[in-house]
């Protein structure tokens, strides 16, 4: 399967959607509305919405990425994918009267500059329901160290392209989350040296764990 000028395609999305879905299913069984920040091509939105028909999956991204996302959503014609929203983490809009039960974002924090990462977490507090979940997928460093040589090489490539980007330290990201009243619930090891981090607002404990939560938690 390949993309087109109107319908972009990401091989990484095809590879990681299965493992991510396994984690999401373990936490979103009671969710009704999920906001995806940085939907990219729109492939994740289509796959997750089709696999979890009980929830409404709200895609969002910067304005320039919306046409590609619309192409994927229109092609799938799912009843639980509303039109994608324009969202820049530097300027969070008033997205909805009703807050979201969960916010999901994949492979975004290492693309953003650090002030944007801070803005991302600040914005979460404006859209997340009490006891709501934040799920973030991507590579992270722990105790200032790379988890693999491939992540070290990836970080060097990111910084050569944009010195403000780079793989984020888990401890720094978790501190931002805690500052917004979020408590870490799970840190799941994923393929290709990635992680899936799950926080819940206001320290509410989970009633069940993800099917993948038996994976080794990083220090």
C-alpha positions, 0 to 999 in steps of 0.5 A: 500500500502506498500513498498519493499526493492527496492521501499521504502514507507513513510506513511507520504508522502501518508498523506500529498501529497494532502494538499501539492499539493493544495498549489503547484497548486496555485503557479506552474501553469506557471512553467515549471521545478521544482527541488525537493531537498530531494526527499526521497522515490520518492513518492512525485515526482510521485504524483506531476508530475502526477498531474501537467503534464505541468511541468518537476519534477526533483527529487534529493537526496543523492546518497544512496537514488537514487535507491528507487527514481528510482524505483518509477519513473520507476514504474510510467513511467511518461514523465515529470520525468527525472532521479533523480539527486545526490544532497548533499546540502553541495556540490551543483553541476552545475545542469543545464544550464537553472535555475529552475522555482521553488524549492520544499523540504519537511521534510528536514530542521529539519533533516539537521544540521544548517550548512546544512540548511544554505548551502541549502539556499545558493545553492538555489541562484545558481539554481533558476530563477529570480522571481522563487519560493521556497516552503518548507514544514515541522514543524516550531517554531515561536518566539522560541515556539513550535506550538503544544505538538506533535511538542515538542515531535517530536523535542525531538525525533529528537534531541535524534537521532541526536543532530544537528537536530531539528525543525527550528525557522521560523524567522531564516529560513526566515532570510536565505531566505531574505539573498538570495533575497527571499521574503515570499509570503505565510505561509500556515497552514497544517495538523498535525501542519506543514506549507508550506512556499512559497518565491519568488526571488527578491521580485516579488509579486505573481499575484495570491495566493494559494487556501490554502493561506486563512489559518491562517498565524503564527505570 
